[in-house]
Amino acid sequence: QVQLVESGGGLVQPGGSRRLSCATSGSFSDIYSMGWYRQAPGKQRELVAVAVRGGHTNYGDSVKGRFSVSRDNATNTVSLQMNNLKPEDTAVYYCNVFIEGIGPSWGQGTQVTVSS
């Protein structure tokens, strides 16, 4: 079983920055991918950013150039640095990992609200 604990959500003004972190724990040997998804009210969950084992990263089109994902394989944590935040970035952000032999696991979500 895999547990994910997110932190860093909150209220931020437009143009501001925020950093989300996700710590993983449990019994597993290797994490293939670590990343973030988000879901705004009335919308489907969408990819924000993912870091795959080996260093490859992938970003949703709406966050490219503003957000940066990083993973620490030693501590099994993944972070999301969000810069130049916009009101449309308001959503619940979910940490996601994919572990071979286990499949995907999700965090409980953390709210990010961008508003003045």
N, C-alpha and C positions, 0 to 999 in steps of 0.2 A: 504494500500500500504506500502511496505517495501523498505527502502533505505539502501544500503550497501556502505560504503566508505572505500576503502583499502589504506594502506600507508606502506612505508618501502622498496619498491622495489629499484633496482639499480644495479650497477656493483660491483662485489666482486671477489676477487682472489680465486683460488682453495685452499681449506683447510680453508677458512675463514668462518665467521658467518654472519647471517643476521636475523633480526626479522621483520616479517610482522604483521600488525594489521588491524583489520576490525571493524568498528563501525556500529551498526545498529540503525535505527530510523524508526518511523512509528507507526501505531496503531495496536497493537497486544498484546496478553496476555501472551503467553508462547512460547518459542522457543524450539522445540524438539531437533534439532541437529544444530551444528555450525562447520564449517570446511573449508577445502581448497582443491581445485583441481588445476591441472595445465595442460597446453597444449603447447607442443613444436611444432615448424614448421613441418608440414607434418605428425603429429601424432594426435591420438585421445586424447580428454580430459581424464585425469586419476585422481583417488583419490590420494590425498597426506595424509590427516589426517582429522579425524572428531571426535568431542567430543559430545556425546549424553547426554541428560538430565539424571542425576543420577550418572555421573562420568565415564561411559565407554568410552574408546577411541579406535580408529581403525586407522591403518596406512597402506599405500601402502608398498609393500615389498621392494622397492628400497630405502625407506627413513627410515626404521626401525633402531633404534639405533642412528640416526643422527638428526632427527627432533622431535620436541615436540609441541603438540597443547595444548592450555589452553583456557578456557572460563571463563568470569566473568559474572555471572548471574545478578549481581547488576547493571552493566553498559551495559549489552548486547553487549559485545565485545568478539572477539576471536583473539588470537594471534598464530603465528607460529614461533617458534624458530628453525632456521636452522643452524646446525653446520657441520663442515667438508664438506663444499659444493664442489661439483664436476661439471665439465663442462656439464655433462649430466643432471644436475639440471636446466640448462638454459631453461626458459619457461615463459609464462605468467601465473601468479598465480591468481586464482579466489576465492574469498570468497563465501561461500554458506551457507545458513541457510534453515532449513525446519520448517515451522510453521503450526501446526495443524489448519485446516480450511482455510489455505491460500495456502500451498504447498511450493515448493522450490523458493528461490530468489537468484539472483546472483549479485555480484559486477561487476564493469567495467573491472577489471583485472589490475594487476600491473606486470611490466616486471622485472624479475630477470635474470641477465646475469652473468655467472661464467666464468671468463676468466682472463688470465694473460696479 
